[in-house]
Structure formats: C-alpha cells, structure tokens
Amino acid sequence: LTGWENFSVTIVEFRPIEILAERENWYLKRFQPLLNILKESYVTPDSKACKAEVRKNISQSLTGKVLYELTRAKMSASRSGLIILGLVPHCLKQLLMLLLLHKQFLFIMQILEFLFLFLFLFLFLFLFQVLLFSSQHKASSALSISRVTIRKKLNTGIPHNNYLFYSNSL
C-alpha cells in the first residue's frame, strides 16, 4: 500500500481542559465573530457567566445611542417591574374598563346586587377585582363555566381561564 490516499497522520495531545477551552474560544472569537456572544467553550447559555457576558455585550453595543422619551419611560418601568402586557401602571384602570365593557361583562354588570361570589382576574401575578355575583349559578351562566368547576376552584387560589373565584373579598 503506497500513495497519499493510504497515508494519514493522527496527533494525540494530552492537555488540561482549561488550555483546550482557551484555544477553542480563541478560534471561535477569531474566525466566527458573530457567534462569540453565546458560543463559548464549556459555557452553556443557561449559565450565569454567559448571561452576564450577554448583558455586558448588549450594554456595550447600546452605549452612546440616543433613545426616544417613550422608550426611556418603558425601560424605566420595566426595571421597576411595573409593566403588565406592555402597559405602565397608570393604564391599568383603562385595561380594567376595557375588560368590563366586553359583551359578556355588560350582561354581568346588571347582576351586581348582592356580594356572594367575587371574581378576580389573574394577570402576571397581579389580582384585579373584576366582578361580583349574587350566586354561583349566575356566575356560571355569565362566564360559560360549569358550576362544578366554580365549586372546585372556589377559595383555592387556583386560576381557571385566568379567573380566581372567592366567597369573600381579599
């Protein structure tokens, strides 16, 4: 057997894993600059080090950019944890009014005479008292939910279609 097609060279190198990872990262950064945010050797995208590096890279890329006033307000509200469905807190009242004007809720508003069943809307860890019903029967007919389901979910704190049912106000 002679010739280049039958010739091969295998190099076996015994190195500590840190040196191999450093070399691999150098090649990734040198030849694939678009992938160096998440592609690091032995760093998974779920690790804290990778997330910190991604944040740092994004912050560096945004340095010196001028933001619109609306964008700055959204970022400020986002940092304080006050955005719900893209709305800042002063818009929550309008959100509730829109929910109440929905055609199912218009019928329900006529029923609000006695306070036996409290209905809360559960949105992203916020509770909003939406409706009061005089009976479980009226609540089930207005919301198209069976009375058995309402009985099972009553006072449990487990939402059903983003609704929480309680027999007294929270």
C-alpha positions as CSV (number, residue, x, y, z in Angstrom):
1,L,0.0,0.0,0.0
2,T,1.6,3.1,-1.2
3,G,0.4,6.6,-2.2
4,W,-1.2,9.6,-0.5
5,E,-4.7,8.1,-0.3
6,N,-3.4,5.5,2.2
7,F,-1.4,7.9,4.3
8,S,-2.8,9.5,7.4
9,V,-1.4,11.4,10.4
10,T,-3.0,11.4,13.8
11,I,-1.8,13.7,16.5
12,V,-2.8,12.9,20.1
13,E,-2.4,15.8,22.5
14,F,-2.8,15.5,26.3
15,R,-3.6,18.9,27.8
16,P,-5.6,20.2,30.7
17,I,-9.2,21.1,29.7
18,E,-8.7,24.8,30.5
19,I,-6.0,25.1,27.9
20,L,-8.1,23.3,25.3
21,A,-11.1,25.5,26.2
22,E,-9.0,28.7,25.9
23,R,-7.7,27.6,22.5
24,E,-11.2,26.7,21.3
25,N,-12.5,30.1,22.4
26,W,-9.7,31.9,20.6
27,Y,-10.6,30.2,17.4
28,L,-14.3,31.0,17.9
29,K,-13.6,34.6,18.5
30,R,-11.1,34.9,15.7
31,F,-13.0,33.2,12.9
32,Q,-16.6,33.4,13.9
33,P,-17.1,36.9,15.5
34,L,-20.9,36.7,15.1
35,L,-21.2,33.7,17.3
36,N,-19.0,34.8,20.2
37,I,-21.9,36.0,22.4
38,L,-23.3,32.6,23.2
39,K,-20.7,30.2,21.7
40,E,-18.1,29.8,24.4
41,S,-16.4,26.5,25.2
42,Y,-17.8,24.8,28.3
43,V,-20.2,27.7,29.0
44,T,-23.8,26.8,28.4
45,P,-26.4,29.5,27.5
46,D,-28.1,28.9,30.9
47,S,-25.0,29.6,33.0
48,K,-24.8,32.8,35.0
49,A,-21.4,33.7,33.4
50,C,-22.9,33.5,29.9
51,K,-25.9,35.6,30.8
52,A,-23.7,38.3,32.4
53,E,-21.5,38.4,29.3
54,V,-24.5,38.7,27.0
55,R,-25.8,41.6,29.1
56,K,-22.4,43.2,29.0
57,N,-22.1,42.9,25.2
58,I,-25.6,44.3,24.7
59,S,-24.9,47.2,27.1
60,Q,-21.7,47.9,25.2
61,S,-23.5,47.9,21.9
62,L,-26.1,50.4,23.2
63,T,-23.5,52.8,24.6
64,G,-23.9,56.2,23.1
65,K,-27.2,55.6,21.4
66,V,-30.0,58.2,22.0
67,L,-33.4,56.8,23.0
68,Y,-36.8,58.3,22.5
69,E,-38.6,59.6,25.6
70,L,-41.3,56.8,25.2
71,T,-38.5,54.1,25.1
72,R,-36.8,55.5,28.1
73,A,-40.1,55.5,30.1
74,K,-40.8,51.9,29.1
75,M,-37.3,50.9,30.1
76,S,-37.6,52.6,33.5
77,A,-41.0,51.0,34.1
78,S,-39.6,47.6,33.1
79,R,-36.7,47.9,35.5
80,S,-39.1,48.6,38.4
81,G,-41.2,45.6,37.4
82,L,-44.4,47.6,36.7
83,I,-45.2,46.7,33.1
84,I,-48.1,44.4,32.5
85,L,-48.9,43.5,29.0
86,G,-46.9,46.4,27.8
87,L,-48.8,48.9,29.9
88,V,-47.5,51.1,32.6
89,P,-49.5,51.3,35.9
90,H,-51.5,54.4,35.1
91,C,-53.0,52.5,32.2
92,L,-54.3,49.6,34.4
93,K,-57.6,51.4,35.0
94,Q,-58.2,51.7,31.3
95,L,-57.4,48.0,30.9
96,L,-60.0,47.1,33.5
97,M,-62.5,49.3,31.9
98,L,-61.9,47.6,28.6
99,L,-62.4,44.2,30.3
100,L,-65.7,45.4,31.8
101,L,-67.0,46.7,28.5
102,H,-66.6,43.3,26.9
103,K,-70.0,42.0,25.8
104,Q,-70.0,39.2,28.5
105,F,-69.3,41.7,31.2
106,L,-72.1,44.1,30.1
107,F,-74.6,41.5,30.9
108,I,-72.9,40.7,34.2
109,M,-72.9,44.3,35.4
110,Q,-76.7,44.1,35.6
111,I,-76.5,41.3,38.2
112,L,-74.4,43.2,40.7
113,E,-76.9,43.4,43.6
114,F,-75.6,41.1,46.2
115,L,-72.0,40.2,47.1
116,F,-71.7,36.4,47.3
117,L,-69.1,35.5,44.7
118,F,-66.1,37.6,44.0
119,L,-64.3,37.2,40.6
120,F,-60.7,38.2,40.3
121,L,-58.7,38.5,37.1
122,F,-55.2,37.0,37.4
123,L,-52.7,38.7,35.1
124,F,-49.0,38.1,35.6
125,L,-49.1,37.8,39.4
126,F,-51.5,40.8,39.8
127,L,-55.0,40.4,41.0
128,F,-57.8,42.7,39.9
129,Q,-61.3,42.5,41.4
130,V,-63.4,42.5,38.3
131,L,-66.9,41.3,39.2
132,L,-69.3,40.4,42.0
133,F,-72.0,37.8,41.5
134,S,-75.1,37.1,43.6
135,S,-74.8,33.3,43.1
136,Q,-72.6,30.6,41.6
137,H,-75.4,29.9,39.1
138,K,-75.4,33.4,37.7
139,A,-71.6,33.4,37.5
140,S,-71.5,30.1,35.7
141,S,-74.1,31.2,33.1
142,A,-72.4,34.5,32.5
143,L,-68.9,33.2,32.2
144,S,-69.9,29.9,30.4
145,I,-68.1,27.9,33.1
146,S,-69.8,24.9,34.8
147,R,-71.0,25.3,38.4
148,V,-68.9,22.2,39.3
149,T,-65.8,23.9,38.1
150,I,-66.6,27.0,40.1
151,R,-67.2,24.9,43.3
152,K,-63.9,23.1,42.7
153,K,-61.9,26.3,42.2
154,L,-63.7,28.4,44.9
155,N,-61.3,29.7,47.6
156,T,-58.4,27.5,46.3
157,G,-56.3,30.2,44.7
158,I,-56.0,28.1,41.5
159,P,-56.9,30.1,38.4
160,H,-59.3,28.8,35.8
161,N,-59.1,30.7,32.5
162,N,-57.2,33.4,34.4
163,Y,-60.1,33.8,36.8
164,L,-59.9,33.3,40.6
165,F,-63.2,32.6,42.5
166,Y,-63.6,33.6,46.2
167,S,-66.5,33.6,48.5
168,N,-65.2,36.8,50.2
169,S,-63.1,39.8,49.2
170,L,-59.3,39.5,49.5
